């Protein structure tokens, strides 16, 4: 079923799913992820409601589907519905919700989620920390983004990319370039997004110097 969905054969996956005598959380979630991936969000959402006994996994899958489709408000609404259903969110839920906040600039909601994470003792692992950095930066609070960044016990290339692009987004191109250099010094290998962002920063710096040089 997972193979059919990954290959885009939704009909075959659905037929196999329909013929299953006992549907598990894994099978339900596979269908939700598959339908959401190909843009059939209403079908995916309906499947979520049809699961007799569901845990956090299919909820996360549906939230992720909404985020992937840039339906951020629906993702956050589903998070609140999940809480009302007495399903305890986990770190994956938090990452999805923080990504939704980043997409629409919902700083107040992002701050509330940050407090929720701390209040309920959820781990600020690399994925959650990176999502927090990205959310604060994209919502305009670069000071808080830097605070979260340096408080993290560990960082990967995605974390560095988030803070580098965040600094650039908030008008700190020169600082962002220094962070790029520091990332290289840590031994991490930048990806295409980091390189593209850094190239744009260099171009921005050159452009700014040219602008300044035109004034006496």
The 8 nearest C-alpha neighbors of each residue, nearest first, counted from 0:
[[1, 12, 3, 2, 4, 15, 16, 29],
 [0, 2, 4, 3, 5, 29, 12, 30],
 [1, 3, 5, 0, 4, 6, 12, 8],
 [4, 2, 8, 6, 0, 12, 1, 5],
 [5, 3, 7, 1, 6, 2, 33, 9],
 [6, 4, 2, 7, 3, 1, 33, 8],
 [5, 7, 3, 4, 8, 2, 9, 1],
 [8, 6, 4, 5, 9, 3, 37, 33],
 [9, 7, 3, 4, 10, 11, 6, 12],
 [8, 10, 12, 11, 4, 7, 13, 3],
 [9, 11, 13, 12, 8, 14, 3, 15],
 [12, 10, 14, 13, 9, 8, 15, 3],
 [11, 13, 0, 9, 15, 3, 10, 14],
 [12, 14, 16, 10, 11, 15, 17, 9],
 [15, 13, 11, 17, 16, 12, 10, 18],
 [14, 16, 12, 18, 13, 17, 11, 19],
 [15, 17, 13, 19, 14, 18, 12, 0],
 [18, 16, 14, 15, 19, 13, 20, 12],
 [19, 17, 15, 16, 20, 14, 13, 21],
 [20, 18, 16, 21, 17, 22, 15, 14],
 [21, 19, 18, 22, 17, 16, 23, 15],
 [22, 20, 19, 23, 18, 26, 16, 17],
 [21, 23, 26, 19, 20, 27, 24, 16],
 [24, 22, 26, 25, 27, 21, 28, 50],
 [23, 25, 27, 26, 28, 22, 53, 57],
 [24, 26, 28, 23, 27, 29, 22, 57],
 [25, 27, 29, 23, 28, 24, 22, 30],
 [28, 26, 24, 30, 29, 25, 23, 31],
 [29, 27, 31, 57, 25, 30, 26, 24],
 [30, 28, 26, 32, 27, 31, 25, 33],
 [29, 31, 33, 27, 28, 32, 34, 26],
 [32, 30, 43, 28, 34, 33, 29, 35],
 [33, 31, 35, 29, 30, 34, 60, 36],
 [34, 32, 30, 36, 31, 35, 4, 29],
 [33, 35, 39, 31, 37, 36, 43, 32],
 [36, 34, 40, 64, 38, 32, 39, 37],
 [35, 37, 33, 34, 38, 32, 64, 39],
 [38, 36, 34, 35, 39, 33, 7, 40],
 [37, 39, 35, 40, 36, 34, 68, 64],
 [40, 38, 34, 35, 42, 41, 37, 43],
 [39, 41, 35, 43, 42, 38, 44, 34],
 [42, 40, 44, 43, 39, 45, 35, 38],
 [41, 43, 45, 44, 40, 39, 46, 34],
 [44, 42, 31, 40, 46, 41, 45, 34],
 [45, 43, 41, 47, 46, 42, 40, 48],
 [44, 46, 42, 48, 47, 43, 41, 49],
 [45, 47, 49, 43, 48, 44, 42, 31],
 [48, 46, 44, 45, 49, 50, 43, 57],
 [49, 47, 45, 46, 50, 44, 51, 53],
 [48, 50, 46, 47, 51, 45, 44, 52],
 [49, 51, 48, 47, 52, 53, 46, 27],
 [52, 50, 49, 53, 48, 47, 24, 22],
 [53, 51, 50, 54, 24, 49, 23, 48],
 [52, 54, 50, 51, 55, 57, 24, 56],
 [53, 55, 56, 86, 57, 52, 58, 24],
 [54, 56, 58, 57, 59, 86, 88, 87],
 [55, 57, 59, 58, 54, 60, 28, 53],
 [58, 56, 60, 28, 59, 55, 61, 47],
 [57, 59, 61, 55, 60, 56, 62, 81],
 [60, 58, 62, 56, 57, 61, 92, 63],
 [59, 61, 57, 63, 58, 62, 32, 64],
 [62, 60, 64, 58, 63, 59, 57, 65],
 [63, 61, 74, 59, 65, 64, 60, 58],
 [64, 62, 66, 60, 61, 65, 95, 59],
 [65, 63, 61, 35, 67, 62, 66, 60],
 [64, 66, 70, 68, 62, 74, 63, 67],
 [67, 65, 69, 63, 68, 64, 71, 70],
 [66, 68, 64, 69, 65, 63, 70, 36],
 [67, 69, 65, 66, 70, 64, 38, 35],
 [70, 68, 66, 71, 67, 65, 102, 99],
 [71, 69, 65, 68, 73, 66, 72, 74],
 [70, 72, 99, 74, 69, 73, 66, 75],
 [71, 73, 75, 74, 70, 76, 99, 103],
 [72, 74, 76, 71, 75, 70, 77, 65],
 [75, 73, 62, 71, 77, 65, 72, 76],
 [76, 74, 78, 72, 77, 73, 96, 71],
 [77, 75, 73, 79, 78, 74, 72, 80],
 [78, 76, 80, 74, 75, 79, 81, 73],
 [77, 79, 75, 81, 76, 80, 74, 82],
 [80, 78, 82, 76, 81, 77, 83, 75],
 [81, 79, 77, 83, 82, 78, 84, 76],
 [80, 82, 78, 84, 79, 83, 86, 77],
 [81, 83, 79, 85, 84, 80, 86, 78],
 [82, 84, 80, 85, 81, 79, 86, 78],
 [83, 85, 81, 82, 86, 80, 79, 87],
 [86, 84, 82, 83, 87, 81, 80, 88],
 [87, 85, 84, 82, 81, 55, 88, 54],
 [86, 88, 85, 89, 82, 55, 81, 54],
 [89, 87, 92, 86, 55, 90, 93, 82],
 [88, 90, 92, 91, 93, 87, 121, 55],
 [89, 91, 93, 92, 94, 121, 127, 122],
 [92, 90, 94, 93, 89, 95, 59, 88],
 [93, 91, 95, 89, 90, 59, 94, 88],
 [92, 94, 90, 96, 91, 95, 97, 89],
 [93, 95, 97, 91, 127, 92, 96, 130],
 [96, 94, 98, 92, 93, 97, 63, 99],
 [97, 95, 99, 93, 98, 94, 75, 92],
 [96, 98, 100, 94, 99, 95, 130, 93],
 [99, 97, 101, 95, 96, 100, 94, 102],
 [98, 100, 71, 96, 102, 97, 101, 66],
 [101, 99, 105, 97, 98, 102, 103, 104],
 [102, 100, 134, 98, 104, 99, 103, 137],
 [101, 103, 99, 100, 104, 98, 71, 69],
 [104, 102, 100, 105, 101, 99, 71, 72],
 [105, 103, 138, 101, 100, 106, 102, 137],
 [104, 106, 100, 108, 103, 107, 109, 101],
 [105, 107, 109, 108, 138, 104, 110, 100],
 [108, 106, 110, 109, 105, 111, 112, 100],
 [109, 107, 111, 110, 106, 105, 112, 100],
 [108, 110, 106, 112, 111, 107, 100, 97],
 [109, 111, 113, 107, 112, 108, 106, 114],
 [110, 112, 108, 114, 109, 113, 115, 107],
 [113, 111, 115, 109, 114, 110, 116, 108],
 [114, 112, 110, 116, 115, 111, 109, 117],
 [113, 115, 111, 117, 112, 116, 118, 110],
 [116, 114, 112, 118, 113, 117, 119, 111],
 [117, 115, 121, 113, 114, 119, 118, 120],
 [116, 118, 114, 120, 115, 119, 121, 113],
 [119, 117, 115, 116, 120, 114, 121, 113],
 [120, 118, 116, 117, 121, 115, 114, 122],
 [121, 119, 117, 118, 116, 122, 115, 123],
 [122, 120, 116, 119, 117, 90, 123, 89],
 [121, 123, 124, 120, 90, 116, 127, 117],
 [124, 122, 127, 128, 121, 125, 151, 126],
 [123, 125, 127, 122, 126, 128, 151, 153],
 [124, 126, 128, 127, 129, 154, 153, 123],
 [125, 127, 129, 128, 124, 130, 94, 123],
 [128, 126, 130, 123, 124, 129, 94, 125],
 [129, 127, 131, 125, 123, 130, 126, 124],
 [128, 130, 158, 132, 126, 131, 127, 125],
 [129, 131, 127, 133, 128, 132, 94, 97],
 [132, 130, 134, 128, 129, 133, 135, 127],
 [133, 131, 144, 129, 135, 130, 134, 136],
 [132, 134, 130, 136, 161, 131, 135, 137],
 [135, 133, 101, 131, 137, 136, 132, 138],
 [134, 136, 140, 144, 138, 132, 137, 133],
 [137, 135, 141, 165, 133, 139, 138, 140],
 [136, 138, 134, 139, 135, 101, 133, 165],
 [137, 139, 104, 135, 136, 106, 140, 134],
 [138, 140, 136, 137, 141, 135, 169, 106],
 [141, 139, 135, 136, 142, 143, 138, 144],
 [140, 142, 136, 144, 143, 139, 145, 135],
 [143, 141, 145, 144, 140, 146, 136, 135],
 [142, 144, 146, 145, 141, 140, 147, 135],
 [145, 143, 132, 141, 135, 147, 142, 146],
 [144, 146, 148, 142, 143, 147, 141, 149],
 [145, 147, 143, 148, 144, 149, 150, 142],
 [146, 148, 150, 144, 145, 149, 143, 132],
 [149, 147, 145, 146, 150, 151, 144, 132],
 [148, 150, 151, 146, 147, 145, 152, 144],
 [151, 149, 147, 148, 146, 152, 145, 153],
 [150, 152, 153, 149, 148, 147, 128, 154],
 [153, 151, 150, 154, 149, 124, 125, 123],
 [154, 152, 151, 125, 155, 124, 150, 128],
 [155, 153, 158, 125, 151, 156, 159, 152],
 [154, 156, 158, 157, 159, 153, 125, 187],
 [155, 157, 159, 158, 160, 189, 187, 188],
 [158, 156, 160, 155, 159, 161, 129, 154],
 [159, 157, 129, 161, 155, 156, 160, 154],
 [158, 160, 156, 162, 161, 157, 163, 155],
 [159, 161, 157, 163, 193, 158, 162, 164],
 [162, 160, 158, 133, 159, 164, 163, 165],
 [161, 163, 165, 159, 164, 160, 166, 158],
 [164, 162, 175, 160, 166, 165, 161, 159],
 [163, 165, 167, 161, 166, 162, 160, 168],
 [166, 164, 136, 162, 168, 163, 167, 161],
 [165, 167, 171, 169, 163, 175, 168, 164],
 [166, 168, 172, 164, 171, 170, 165, 169],
 [167, 169, 165, 166, 170, 164, 137, 171],
 [168, 170, 166, 167, 171, 165, 139, 141],
 [169, 171, 167, 168, 172, 166, 173, 165],
 [172, 170, 166, 167, 174, 173, 169, 175],
 [173, 171, 167, 175, 174, 200, 170, 176],
 [172, 174, 176, 175, 171, 177, 204, 200],
 [175, 173, 177, 176, 171, 172, 178, 166],
 [174, 176, 163, 172, 178, 177, 173, 166],
 [175, 177, 179, 173, 178, 174, 172, 180],
 [176, 178, 180, 174, 179, 175, 181, 173],
 [179, 177, 181, 175, 176, 180, 182, 163],
 [178, 180, 176, 182, 177, 181, 175, 183],
 [181, 179, 177, 183, 178, 182, 184, 176],
 [180, 182, 178, 184, 183, 179, 177, 185],
 [181, 183, 179, 185, 180, 184, 178, 187],
 [184, 182, 180, 181, 186, 185, 187, 179],
 [183, 185, 181, 186, 182, 180, 187, 179],
 [186, 184, 182, 183, 187, 181, 180, 188],
 [185, 187, 184, 183, 188, 182, 181, 189],
 [188, 186, 185, 183, 182, 156, 189, 155],
 [187, 189, 186, 190, 183, 156, 182, 185],
 [190, 188, 193, 156, 187, 194, 191, 183],
 [189, 191, 193, 192, 194, 188, 156, 160],
 [190, 192, 194, 193, 195, 189, 196, 197],
 [193, 191, 195, 194, 190, 196, 160, 189],
 [192, 194, 196, 190, 160, 195, 191, 189],
 [193, 195, 197, 191, 196, 192, 198, 190],
 [196, 194, 192, 198, 197, 193, 191, 199],
 [195, 197, 193, 199, 194, 198, 192, 200],
 [196, 198, 200, 194, 199, 195, 193, 201],
 [199, 197, 195, 201, 200, 196, 194, 202],
 [198, 200, 202, 196, 197, 201, 203, 195],
 [201, 199, 197, 203, 198, 202, 172, 204],
 [200, 202, 204, 198, 203, 199, 205, 197],
 [201, 203, 199, 205, 200, 204, 206, 198],
 [204, 202, 200, 206, 201, 205, 207, 199],
 [203, 205, 201, 207, 206, 202, 200, 208],
 [206, 204, 208, 202, 207, 203, 209, 201],
 [205, 207, 203, 209, 204, 208, 202, 210],
 [208, 206, 210, 204, 209, 205, 203, 211],
 [209, 207, 211, 205, 210, 206, 212, 204],
 [208, 210, 206, 212, 207, 211, 205, 213],
 [211, 209, 207, 208, 212, 213, 206, 214],
 [210, 212, 208, 213, 209, 214, 207, 215],
 [213, 211, 209, 214, 210, 208, 215, 207],
 [214, 212, 211, 210, 209, 215, 208, 207],
 [213, 215, 212, 211, 210, 209, 208, 207],
 [214, 213, 212, 211, 210, 209, 208, 207]]
